[in-house]
Amino acid sequence: MSNLNRNLTEGSIGKQLLSLTWPMLFGMIGMVIFNLTDTFFLGRLGVKPLAAISYTFPVIMFLNGIAQGIGIGTSSLVSRNIIATDKKQMKIMASSALLLGILMVVLFVVLGLVTIRPLFILLGAEGDILEYVHDYMSIWYMGVLFVVLPMVGNNIIRATGDTFTPGMTMLVSAVINTILDPLLIFGLGPFPAMGVKGAALATVIARSVSMVVVVTVLSKREKLITFRFGSFKAITEIWRKVLYIAAPATLGLLITPLSLAVITRIVSAFGKEAMAAFGVASRVEMFGLMTVSSLSSVMIIFIGQNYSSHQYPRIQQALRYGRNFSLLWGGAFFLFLLLFAGTLAGIFTKDPQVIDIARKYFLIVGGSYGFQGLVMLSTSAYNGLNKPYPSMFFIAVRTFGLFVPLAWVGSKLIELPGVMWAGFIANIIVGIAAFTYLQKTVTQISMSHTLQASTSSTNATAQ
């Protein structure tokens, strides 16, 4: 298991963060390509299919959040034990986490399949748009296992110190989706024209390739797959440790799509053009933040190892690097949006009203992306410190504490721009608060450890 001994508790912090982060970009680019490709090709079918995909976004994020939460819990557990724990126990940890992911997915897929129409009617979909949503989700739900297993598995591989393999796997999957999308959506060559169903099927096929690769790497190369879990008590103990991080992490991740569902309902009142524009903007936003998102994922691994080794100055330095990078990157991306917002929106649709709304979104919300990056970095760092509850708290404050109520009030006062300004305000306030409290938390942990070590030394001398 060549990647299981990467020690991040010594050496150059900047070089380590860079070497771990840049391969993650492949995965993030893959995720963005997935979303932008569907948006691009479905936009060629018209505003209604594009609006339908916007309705599916919060629900897909919900199920992805469950899988990602389990992956985060596993990544935190593995990174804090990777140096000192023997191979057999690591295999049990990884395999038990995968089993937990499968069981959770089966439950939610069954619920999802029987609630497609009532759920999306509740979100505001109706008429032809509701039919497009049903076509897409009925296929996506059937293949969701292929979506979830790679998510959990890739987090396990990253926790071993290998961020390149997961990144490349996700990128290859995205390329496959990009090739299949036009073939299945428009019916090119021998393929039938499936429209929205084709986009869903392309996603399922592409994700299934990822699943095969990830399972193969875990079982053959890393040798982290076993069917000998030990006693049920041993399995549930591992689940307990994973869920200690995964439960609040999942809740934090689920808060975002739940709040997005409320925002979707607010925006839907302004028509299908507004829904389409927000769908385009959300996907471009993912692209703009993918570098900071990559660094955030790396923070769990880096901080997990250094926390278990009590290397608190290294953690503080890593956080300073992250803060500076997030603010600089966010500022640079906003400058790009100031120059090319309309052109960027025009890539996905030719509807002038959709383009105009998306442009306004970029020019308002884009100014807060650096601070949104601080929220992302902070929530990951808390999980690496084995303190998931502050992470969940700040996500809840950003979404349901600020974004949703401000969006509702703003929509009544100044219509759609009010929703956009709500996002801007929520990102800046919570970004500053979350990161400031994070630095204070690390300082307190460091002081507490120093005090305990001093007390133990004094007691040992006295004896």
C-alpha positions in Angstrom: 0.0 0.0 0.0 2.4 2.6 -1.3 0.3 5.6 -0.4 -0.5 4.7 3.2 2.6 6.2 4.8 2.6 9.8 3.6 3.6 11.8 6.6 2.2 15.4 6.6 3.4 16.3 10.0 6.9 17.4 8.8 8.3 19.2 5.8 7.3 22.3 3.9 3.7 23.1 4.5 3.2 25.1 1.3 4.7 22.4 -0.9 2.6 19.7 0.8 -0.6 21.7 0.4 0.2 22.4 -3.2 1.2 18.8 -4.0 -2.1 17.6 -2.5 -4.3 20.3 -4.0 -3.4 20.4 -7.7 -4.4 16.8 -8.4 -7.7 17.5 -6.6 -8.4 20.1 -9.3 -8.8 17.2 -11.8 -11.7 15.9 -9.8 -13.2 19.4 -9.3 -12.8 20.1 -13.0 -14.6 16.8 -13.6 -17.5 17.8 -11.4 -17.8 21.1 -13.1 -17.6 19.5 -16.5 -20.4 17.2 -15.5 -22.7 20.1 -14.5 -21.7 22.5 -17.3 -22.0 19.8 -20.0 -25.6 18.9 -19.0 -26.4 22.6 -18.8 -24.9 23.3 -22.2 -26.5 20.6 -24.2 -29.9 20.7 -22.4 -29.9 24.5 -23.0 -29.9 23.7 -26.7 -33.3 21.9 -26.2 -34.9 25.1 -24.9 -35.6 27.0 -21.7 -37.9 24.4 -20.2 -35.4 21.5 -20.1 -32.8 23.9 -18.7 -35.2 25.0 -16.0 -36.1 21.4 -15.2 -32.4 20.6 -14.5 -32.3 23.6 -12.2 -35.2 22.1 -10.2 -33.2 18.8 -9.8 -30.1 20.5 -8.5 -31.1 20.7 -4.8 -32.3 17.1 -4.7 -29.2 15.8 -6.3 -27.1 17.8 -3.9 -29.1 16.3 -1.1 -28.2 12.7 -2.0 -24.7 13.7 -2.9 -24.5 15.4 0.6 -25.3 12.1 2.3 -22.5 10.3 0.4 -20.1 13.1 0.8 -20.8 13.3 4.5 -19.9 9.6 5.0 -16.8 10.2 2.9 -15.8 13.2 5.0 -16.3 11.2 8.2 -14.2 8.3 6.8 -11.5 10.7 5.5 -11.2 12.3 8.9 -11.1 8.9 10.7 -8.5 7.4 8.3 -6.3 10.5 8.2 -6.1 10.6 12.0 -5.2 6.9 12.2 -3.2 6.3 9.0 0.2 6.6 10.5 -0.2 4.5 13.6 -2.9 1.9 12.8 -2.1 -1.5 11.3 -3.2 -2.6 7.8 -5.9 -5.0 9.0 -7.8 -2.4 11.0 -7.5 0.1 8.1 -9.1 -2.4 5.8 -12.0 -2.9 8.3 -12.4 0.9 8.6 -12.6 1.5 4.9 -14.9 -1.5 4.1 -17.3 -0.7 6.9 -17.6 2.9 5.6 -18.4 1.7 2.1 -21.0 -0.7 3.6 -22.6 2.2 5.5 -22.8 4.3 2.4 -24.5 1.5 0.5 -27.1 1.0 3.2 -27.9 4.8 3.4 -28.3 5.1 -0.3 -30.7 2.2 -0.7 -33.0 3.8 1.9 -33.0 7.2 0.3 -33.3 5.9 -3.3 -36.5 4.0 -2.4 -37.9 7.1 -0.8 -36.9 9.3 -3.8 -38.5 7.1 -6.5 -41.9 7.2 -4.8 -41.8 11.0 -4.2 -40.6 12.4 -7.5 -43.8 14.2 -8.5 -45.0 15.4 -5.1 -41.6 16.6 -4.1 -41.0 18.7 -7.3 -44.5 20.0 -7.3 -43.7 21.3 -3.8 -40.5 23.0 -5.2 -42.7 24.7 -7.8 -42.3 22.5 -10.9 -45.4 22.1 -13.1 -46.7 21.2 -16.6 -44.0 20.3 -19.1 -41.2 21.2 -16.7 -42.5 18.6 -14.2 -42.5 16.0 -16.9 -38.9 16.8 -17.8 -37.9 16.5 -14.1 -39.6 13.2 -13.8 -37.9 11.8 -16.9 -34.5 12.9 -15.6 -34.8 11.8 -11.9 -36.5 8.4 -12.6 -33.3 7.3 -14.4 -30.8 9.2 -12.1 -32.3 7.5 -9.0 -31.8 4.1 -10.5 -28.1 4.7 -11.0 -27.4 6.6 -7.8 -25.4 3.8 -6.3 -22.8 4.4 -9.0 -22.7 8.0 -7.9 -22.3 7.3 -4.2 -19.7 4.5 -4.1 -17.1 6.5 -6.0 -17.7 9.5 -3.6 -17.0 7.5 -0.5 -14.2 5.5 -2.1 -12.4 8.5 -3.4 -12.4 10.1 0.1 -10.8 6.9 1.4 -8.1 7.0 -1.3 -7.5 10.7 -0.6 -7.0 10.0 3.1 -4.1 7.7 2.2 -2.3 10.7 0.8 -3.2 9.9 -2.9 -5.2 12.8 -4.4 -4.1 12.1 -8.0 -6.0 8.9 -8.6 -9.4 10.2 -7.4 -8.9 13.4 -9.3 -8.1 11.6 -12.6 -10.9 9.1 -12.1 -13.5 11.9 -11.7 -12.0 13.7 -14.8 -12.2 10.6 -17.0 -15.8 10.1 -15.8 -16.6 13.6 -16.8 -15.0 13.2 -20.3 -17.2 10.1 -20.8 -20.3 12.0 -19.8 -19.3 14.8 -22.2 -19.0 12.3 -25.1 -22.3 10.5 -24.3 -24.4 13.6 -23.6 -24.8 14.8 -27.2 -25.1 11.2 -28.5 -28.0 10.3 -26.1 -29.7 13.7 -25.8 -29.9 14.5 -29.6 -29.7 10.9 -30.9 -26.6 11.2 -33.0 -25.6 8.2 -35.2 -27.1 4.9 -34.0 -28.2 6.4 -30.7 -31.9 7.2 -30.1 -32.8 10.8 -29.2 -33.7 10.6 -25.5 -33.7 14.3 -24.6 -33.5 14.9 -20.8 -33.5 11.1 -20.2 -30.3 10.9 -22.3 -28.6 13.3 -20.0 -29.5 11.2 -17.0 -28.4 8.0 -18.6 -25.1 9.5 -19.7 -24.4 10.5 -16.1 -25.2 7.0 -14.8 -23.0 5.3 -17.3 -20.1 7.7 -16.7 -20.4 7.3 -12.9 -20.5 3.5 -13.2 -17.0 3.6 -14.9 -15.8 5.6 -11.8 -17.2 3.1 -9.5 -15.3 0.2 -11.2 -12.0 2.1 -11.1 -12.4 3.2 -7.5 -13.3 -0.3 -6.2 -10.5 -1.8 -8.2 -7.9 0.7 -6.8 -9.1 0.1 -3.2 -9.2 -3.7 -3.5 -6.2 -4.4 -5.8 -3.7 -1.6 -5.2 -4.4 -0.3 -1.7 -5.8 -3.6 -0.5 -8.4 -1.8 1.6 -11.4 -3.9 0.8 -12.4 -6.9 2.9 -15.5 -8.9 3.5 -14.3 -10.0 7.0 -15.7 -7.1 9.0 -15.3 -8.9 12.4 -18.1 -8.8 14.9 -21.2 -6.7 14.5 -20.0 -4.7 17.6 -16.7 -3.9 15.7 -18.6 -2.7 12.7 -21.0 -0.5 14.7 -18.0 1.0 16.6 -16.4 2.1 13.3 -19.8 3.4 12.1 -20.1 5.3 15.4 -16.7 7.0 14.8 -17.5 7.7 11.1 -20.9 9.0 12.0 -19.5 11.3 14.7 -18.1 13.3 11.9 -20.4 12.2 9.1 -23.7 13.0 10.8 -23.1 16.7 11.4 -21.1 16.9 8.2 -24.0 15.4 6.3 -26.4 17.7 8.0 -24.2 20.6 7.1 -24.0 19.5 3.5 -27.8 18.8 3.4 -28.5 22.3 4.8 -27.2 23.8 1.6 -29.5 21.9 -0.8 -32.5 22.3 1.6 -31.9 26.0 1.7 -31.4 25.9 -2.1 -34.8 24.2 -2.4 -36.3 27.2 -0.6 -34.4 29.6 -2.8 -35.6 27.6 -5.8 -39.2 28.1 -4.6 -38.6 31.9 -4.2 -36.9 32.2 -7.6 -39.6 30.1 -9.4 -42.1 32.8 -8.7 -40.3 35.0 -11.2 -40.7 32.5 -14.1 -38.8 29.9 -16.1 -36.2 32.4 -17.3 -35.2 33.2 -13.8 -34.9 29.5 -12.9 -32.8 28.9 -16.0 -30.5 31.8 -15.1 -30.0 30.7 -11.6 -29.2 27.2 -12.8 -26.5 28.5 -15.2 -25.1 30.8 -12.5 -24.9 28.0 -9.9 -22.9 25.8 -12.2 -20.5 28.6 -13.2 -20.1 29.4 -9.5 -19.0 25.8 -8.9 -16.3 26.4 -11.6 -15.1 29.5 -9.9 -14.8 28.0 -6.5 -13.4 24.6 -7.5 -9.8 25.5 -6.6 -10.7 26.6 -3.1 -12.9 23.5 -2.9 -9.9 21.4 -3.7 -7.8 23.0 -1.0 -10.7 22.6 1.4 -10.8 18.8 0.8 -7.0 18.7 1.4 -7.3 20.5 4.7 -9.2 17.5 6.2 -6.2 15.3 5.4 -3.5 17.7 6.4 -5.1 18.9 9.6 -6.2 15.4 10.6 -2.6 14.1 10.6 -1.2 17.2 12.3 -4.0 17.3 14.9 -3.3 13.7 15.9 0.4 14.6 16.2 -0.2 17.9 18.1 1.5 19.9 15.4 -0.6 23.0 16.0 1.8 25.7 14.6 1.7 23.8 11.3 -2.1 23.9 11.4 -2.1 27.6 12.0 0.3 28.2 9.2 -1.8 26.1 6.8 -4.9 28.1 7.7 -3.1 31.4 6.9 -2.1 30.0 3.5 -5.7 29.0 2.9 -7.1 32.3 4.0 -4.8 34.3 1.7 -5.3 32.1 -1.2 -9.1 32.1 -0.9 -9.4 35.9 -0.8 -6.9 36.4 -3.7 -8.6 33.8 -5.8 -12.1 35.1 -5.1 -11.0 38.6 -6.0 -9.4 37.4 -9.3 -12.5 35.5 -10.3 -14.7 38.4 -9.5 -12.6 40.6 -11.8 -13.0 38.0 -14.5 -16.8 38.2 -14.1 -16.8 42.0 -14.2 -15.2 41.7 -17.7 -17.0 38.7 -19.1 -20.2 38.0 -17.2 -22.6 38.4 -20.1 -20.3 36.4 -22.5 -20.0 33.6 -20.0 -23.8 33.3 -19.5 -24.2 33.4 -23.3 -22.3 30.2 -23.7 -25.2 28.2 -22.1 -28.2 30.0 -23.6 -29.2 32.4 -26.3 -32.2 33.7 -24.4 -31.5 37.4 -23.7 -33.6 37.5 -20.5 -31.7 34.5 -19.1 -28.4 36.0 -20.0 -29.3 39.3 -18.3 -30.4 37.7 -15.1 -27.3 35.5 -14.9 -25.1 38.5 -15.6 -26.6 40.4 -12.7 -26.1 37.4 -10.4 -22.4 37.2 -11.3 -21.9 40.9 -10.7 -23.6 40.9 -7.3 -22.8 37.6 -5.7 -19.4 37.3 -7.3 -18.0 39.9 -5.0 -18.4 37.6 -2.1 -16.7 34.4 -3.5 -13.5 34.9 -1.6 -15.4 34.9 1.7 -17.5 31.9 0.6 -14.2 30.2 0.2 -13.4 31.0 3.8 -16.6 29.2 4.8 -15.5 26.1 2.8 -12.0 26.1 4.3 -13.3 26.5 7.8 -15.9 23.8 7.6 -13.3 21.3 6.3 -10.8 22.3 9.0 -13.3 21.8 11.8 -13.9 18.2 10.5 -10.1 17.6 10.4 -9.9 18.8 14.0 -12.6 16.2 14.9 -15.0 19.1 15.8 -17.8 18.8 13.3 -20.5 20.8 15.1 -19.0 24.3 14.5 -18.9 23.4 10.9 -22.6 22.5 10.9 -23.4 25.6 12.9 -21.8 28.1 10.5 -23.3 26.4 7.5 -26.8 26.7 9.1 -26.2 30.3 10.0 -25.1 31.1 6.4 -28.1 29.4 4.8 -31.2 29.4 7.0 -29.9 32.1 9.4 -29.1 34.7 6.7 -29.5 33.6 3.1 -33.0 32.3 3.1 -34.7 35.0 5.3 -32.8 37.8 3.5 -33.7 36.3 0.1 -37.4 36.2 1.0 -37.4 39.8 2.3 -35.2 40.9 -0.6 -37.5 39.3 -3.2 -40.4 41.2 -1.8 -38.6 44.5 -1.7 -36.5 44.5 -4.9 -37.5 41.2 -6.6 -34.7 39.0 -8.0 -31.7 41.3 -7.1 -32.8 41.0 -3.5 -32.1 37.2 -3.6 -28.7 37.9 -5.1 -27.8 40.5 -2.5 -28.9 38.0 0.2 -26.2 35.6 -1.0 -23.6 38.3 -1.0 -24.3 39.4 2.6 -24.5 35.8 3.9 -21.1 34.8 2.4 -19.2 37.8 3.8 -20.6 37.7 7.3 -20.2 34.0 7.8 -16.9 33.8 6.0 -15.3 36.2 8.5 -17.0 34.7 11.5 -16.3 31.1 10.7 -12.6 31.6 10.0 -12.0 33.9 13.0 -13.6 31.3 15.3 -11.5 28.6 13.7 -8.3 30.3 14.4 -9.4 30.9 18.0 -10.3 27.2 18.3 -6.9 26.0 17.2 -5.2 28.4 19.6 -7.3 27.1 22.5 -6.6 23.4 21.6 -2.9 24.2 21.4 -2.9 26.0 24.8 -4.9 23.1 26.4 -2.4 20.5 25.1 0.5 22.6 26.3 -1.1 22.9 29.7 -1.8 19.2 29.9 1.7 18.3 28.9 3.2 20.7 31.4 1.0 19.2 34.2 1.9 15.7 33.3 5.6 16.6 33.3 5.3 18.3 36.7 3.5 15.2 38.1 6.1 12.9 36.7 8.9 15.0 38.3 7.1 15.1 41.7 6.8 11.3 41.7 
